Amino acid sequence: MENSLRAGLAIYNAGEYHAAHDAWEGTWLEAEDGSNDERLLHGLIQFTAVVYHARRRNWSGARRLAGSAHGYLSGLPDDYRGVNIAVVRTELARLAADTERIERRRPLRLTHEGEALSLADLDFESTTVVARVRAEHDTRFDEGRIDAAIDAAREEREEGHRTRYIALVMDFATGSDAERPIIYRRLCDHLERREQKRRDVEGLFE
């Protein structure tokens, strides 16, 4: 829960309002219906959709979702899971009354434990969520290769190393759109060499 929550907040704060929901969706679908966690994630997903639609001048869609999102977040503690829920509820009420306010001010920043998270603030595990979202949203990248790089990073970290895979996965997640294909190619090259070494060893005992 913590990793996906923080990843989605950072993606949203980076201005990627549509992509943010992908960080939360899997955890939301697995949450118990009606639980506080389910309501939190459902409300945040709808809040990001409000911002997304309002910035595209889909006023009616944004207004409808603002009321729905407010309903999911109502009743939750003001700082549930460390998120600035009280401020989000206030913003949703304002958007429901005046959706076009989105054109007069920057969208609300989402905070966790008082901090407006950026992608650079995330630890490795939260960053893996972002990396998977990147791969899912861009057909140039194979989600399986990203998963393999994440597994390689975890494996080598357990062995006490700070690996090239940690750096590459984090760079892939946080790099610019122009940088990401270059980082992905480097990541795939390292994976291929790693996999070839394993095949070479396996072949010795066949």
TORBASE-884735 format. One line per 8 residues: number of its first residue (from 0); for each residue z, y, x of C-alpha. Coordinates in Angstrom, 2 decimals, padded with zeros to 5 digits. Example, Ala and Ser with C-alpha at 12.3 -4.5 7.8 and 13.67 -1.06 7.14 Angstrom:
2
0 = 007.80/-004.50/012.30; 007.14/-001.06/013.67
END
This chain:
206
0 = 000.00/000.00/000.00; 001.03/002.49/002.69; -002.12/002.06/004.78; -004.55/002.42/001.88; -002.57/005.31/000.42; -002.59/007.31/003.66; -006.24/006.49/004.34; -007.34/007.74/000.93
8 = -005.33/010.94/001.27; -006.91/011.68/004.65; -010.43/010.94/003.37; -009.85/013.25/000.41; -008.49/016.02/002.66; -011.65/015.67/004.78; -013.60/016.77/001.69; -014.98/013.31/000.91
16 = -013.83/013.25/-002.69; -016.04/010.38/-003.83; -015.24/008.11/-000.88; -011.48/008.59/-001.19; -011.20/006.32/-004.20; -012.60/003.37/-002.24; -009.56/003.41/000.03; -007.29/003.04/-003.00
24 = -009.30/000.85/-005.35; -008.48/-002.58/-003.93; -004.74/-001.88/-003.88; -004.90/-000.34/-007.35; -006.65/-003.41/-008.79; -003.99/-005.69/-007.32; -001.05/-003.59/-008.58; 000.90/-004.71/-011.62
32 = -000.40/-003.04/-014.78; 001.79/-000.13/-015.79; 003.81/-000.14/-012.57; 004.51/003.12/-010.81; 002.18/002.11/-007.97; -000.62/001.33/-010.40; -000.13/004.65/-012.19; 000.00/006.56/-008.91
40 = -003.26/005.12/-007.60; -005.01/005.33/-010.97; -003.97/008.96/-011.27; -005.06/009.81/-007.73; -008.43/008.09/-008.21; -009.00/010.11/-011.37; -007.78/013.31/-009.68; -010.35/012.93/-006.91
48 = -012.98/012.31/-009.59; -011.94/015.56/-011.30; -012.50/017.48/-008.07; -015.77/015.65/-007.41; -017.20/016.44/-010.85; -015.89/020.01/-010.98; -017.51/020.85/-007.66; -020.79/019.64/-009.16
56 = -020.25/021.76/-012.28; -019.80/018.78/-014.56; -017.20/020.76/-016.43; -016.78/018.48/-019.44; -016.37/015.35/-017.32; -013.87/017.07/-015.04; -011.89/018.45/-017.98; -011.68/015.04/-019.70
64 = -010.55/013.30/-016.53; -007.99/016.01/-015.77; -006.11/015.17/-018.95; -006.32/011.44/-018.27; -005.18/011.75/-014.65; -002.25/013.93/-015.70; -001.21/011.23/-018.14; -001.12/008.55/-015.44
72 = 000.93/010.74/-013.11; 003.35/012.01/-015.75; 006.77/010.45/-015.51; 006.46/009.61/-011.83; 009.00/011.17/-009.45; 007.75/014.49/-008.07; 007.34/012.99/-004.57; 006.63/009.37/-005.44
80 = 005.57/007.39/-002.37; 005.79/010.66/-000.43; 002.81/012.22/-002.26; 003.00/015.77/-003.66; 002.75/014.52/-007.25; 004.39/017.55/-008.88; 001.81/019.87/-007.32; -001.04/017.54/-008.33
88 = 000.18/017.51/-011.95; 000.32/021.32/-011.99; -003.21/021.51/-010.57; -004.50/019.03/-013.14; -003.02/021.09/-015.98; -004.71/024.21/-014.59; -008.05/022.43/-014.21; -007.85/021.05/-017.73
96 = -007.43/024.63/-019.00; -009.92/026.23/-016.61; -012.13/023.73/-014.80; -014.26/026.46/-013.24; -011.29/027.57/-011.13; -012.56/025.02/-008.60; -015.25/027.58/-007.69; -012.67/030.32/-007.06
104 = -010.37/028.45/-004.71; -010.39/025.51/-002.32; -009.41/022.15/-003.80; -005.75/021.24/-003.56; -004.70/019.47/-000.36; -002.91/016.17/-000.85; 000.17/015.66/001.28; 002.25/012.68/002.38
112 = 005.86/013.30/003.40; 005.00/017.01/003.43; 001.99/016.64/005.73; -001.62/017.25/004.71; -003.03/014.22/006.49; -006.25/014.42/008.44; -008.22/011.43/009.71; -006.85/012.11/013.20
120 = -003.28/011.68/011.91; -003.77/008.05/010.89; -002.48/005.08/012.85; -004.70/002.11/013.61; -003.98/000.11/010.46; -004.67/003.05/008.15; -007.80/003.83/010.15; -009.12/000.30/009.53
128 = -009.20/001.16/005.83; -011.30/004.24/006.61; -013.63/002.18/008.81; -014.26/-000.27/005.97; -014.96/002.61/003.58; -017.48/004.02/006.08; -019.28/000.68/006.35; -019.27/000.18/002.59
136 = -020.85/003.59/001.97; -023.63/003.39/004.54; -026.31/000.70/004.52; -026.90/001.20/008.27; -023.66/-000.64/008.97; -022.69/-004.27/008.45; -019.23/-004.58/006.91; -018.87/-007.99/008.55
144 = -019.27/-006.50/012.02; -016.62/-003.89/011.28; -014.26/-006.62/010.07; -014.98/-008.61/013.25; -014.17/-005.57/015.41; -010.92/-005.02/013.52; -009.97/-008.68/014.02; -010.80/-008.42/017.74
152 = -008.63/-005.31/018.08; -005.68/-006.96/016.35; -006.05/-010.13/018.41; -006.09/-008.34/021.75; -003.27/-006.00/020.73; -001.11/-009.03/019.92; -001.78/-010.19/023.48; -000.33/-006.93/024.79
160 = -003.54/-005.04/025.53; -004.79/-001.67/024.36; -008.31/-002.72/023.70; -011.71/-001.11/023.60; -011.95/-002.34/020.02; -009.07/-000.16/018.84; -010.79/002.90/020.30; -014.20/001.94/018.92
168 = -012.92/001.21/015.42; -010.99/004.48/015.33; -013.98/006.43/016.68; -016.24/004.80/014.09; -013.85/005.81/011.30; -013.19/009.37/012.43; -016.44/010.33/014.19; -019.14/012.54/012.76
176 = -022.09/011.22/010.78; -024.28/011.83/013.86; -021.92/009.97/016.20; -021.20/006.98/013.98; -024.48/005.02/014.54; -024.05/005.35/018.33; -020.47/004.13/018.15; -021.52/001.27/015.87
184 = -024.16/000.10/018.37; -021.59/000.11/021.17; -019.18/-001.80/018.99; -021.82/-004.43/018.16; -022.78/-004.78/021.83; -019.17/-005.48/022.79; -018.82/-007.99/019.96; -021.97/-009.82/020.99
192 = -020.77/-010.13/024.59; -017.37/-011.34/023.37; -018.92/-013.89/021.08; -021.32/-015.09/023.80; -018.39/-015.72/026.15; -016.71/-017.80/023.49; -019.89/-019.78/022.88; -020.22/-020.41/026.62
200 = -016.69/-021.82/026.81; -017.17/-023.98/023.73; -020.36/-025.40/025.22; -018.48/-026.75/028.23; -016.71/-029.33/026.10; -019.57/-030.54/023.93
END
